[in-house]
Amino acid sequence: METGTLISIGALLVAFVSLILNSRKETRSDAAALARIDTNLSTLNAGVNDIRVDLRSMREAISDHSERLARVESKVDSNERRIEALEG
C-alpha cells in the first residue's frame, strides 16, 4: 500500500476512536445530569408531601375553629338576650 493510503486509514481510525470516546463521555455526563434531576425531583416530591400533610392539619384546625366560633356566637346571642331582659 502507499503511504498516503496508510495515513488516510490511520486518520480514519483515530477519528473513529475519538468519536467513540466522546460518545461515552457524553453518555456519562447525560447520566450524571439525569441523576441530579432525579434527586431534585425526589426532594421536591418529599416537600410536596410535607405540604400536603401540613395542609390537612390546617384544614382540621380551621374546621375546629369554625365549630368553636359557632358555639361562641350562640353563647353571645344568649347572653345578649339575658342582658336585654335584665335591662328591661
Secondary structure, DSSP 8 states (H G I E B T S, - for coil): --HHHHHHHHHHHHHHHHHHHHHHHHHHHHHHHHHHHHHHHHHHHHHHHHHHHHHHHHHHHHHHHHHHHHHHHHHHHHHHHHHHHHH-
